[in-house]
C-alpha cells in the first residue's frame, strides 16, 4: 500500500505551487504597460565641424535597442522620456521573469500530478475495502 503521508505531501506542494501561479498570473492580468528593449548610454559625435565632440568630448545620448523580427532596432530616447522608457522596459523584464517562473511552476505541477497518479494507484482493489 502507498504511503498516505507521501500523497499528502504531494498534494500540499501542488497547492503551494497553485498559490505561486496565481500570484504570477496577477502580473499578467495587470494593466502595466510594457516596452521591449534595453536602454543604453551612448557617446557619439554630432558631425558639426568645430563642435567639442570632434575633439573627442563626445555627446551623451540614450538609445533603446530591441529585437524586432530577428533584427536589432535602435531608437534614440530623448532625455525627457528617459525615466518613463526605463520604467516601461523594467516592466517588460519583470513580465518576462514572471512568465519564465510561471512556466517552471506549471511544469513542476504537472510532474507532481503525474507522481500523485502513480503514488495513489493501489495494487489491488481489495486493499481499498480492508478495515
Secondary structure, DSSP 8 states (H G I E B T S, - for coil): ---HHHHHHHHHHHHHHHHHHHHHHHHHHS------SEEEEEEE----TT-GGGGT--EEEEEEEEEETTEEEEEEE-HHHHHHHHHHHHHHHHHHHHHHHHHHHHHHHHHHHHHHHHHH--S-GGGGG--
